[in-house]
Amino acid sequence: MKYDDILNVLAPCGLNCVRCVGHENGAVRKHARELHAQLKGFGRYAERFSRFVPAFSKYPSFEEVLDVFAGADCAGCRDNEAKYAHCSIARCHKDRDIDFCFQCSDYPCAPEGIDPDLHQRWLKMNDRMKEVGVEAFYEETKNEPRYK
């Protein structure tokens, strides 16, 4: 994939936006919609089935989460309407006119609002992009799960 196309997939931090549960073109949304269609009308059976499989008593909560996944509508972290626009990295890359954090003269820094686990992933992703290039990083990680 070419660099300009990768910018539509990878966030400035290095995470794959299309693999996010909130992305409008992501696999999670696609599969949630398919599952939603397959389960249409199952809610009325779930209570009855819960007598044999207790987990079905939680079906309404599952269906609520499935609806959220199926309704994903974020265009990605580079979009001005991004759902997670409060992210300091999303703002910073625009202010500094860079595509990825590793391209900044202040990298590595201490981005605000990211938890320690994400901070470690952010460092690892950006160090790897700096080492092998954005295109190679994308190829290495394009099939990895987003939430590992």
Protein Blocks (a to p, Z undefined) as FASTA:
>chain_A
ZZklmmmmmcfkopafklpmkbmkbmklmmmmmmmmmmgoklmmmmmmmmmmmmlmmmmm
mmmmmmmmmmgcbebjkbmkbfklmpmklmmmmmnopabfklpmkbccddehiafklmmm
mmmmmmmmmmnojklmmmmmmmgcfbZZ
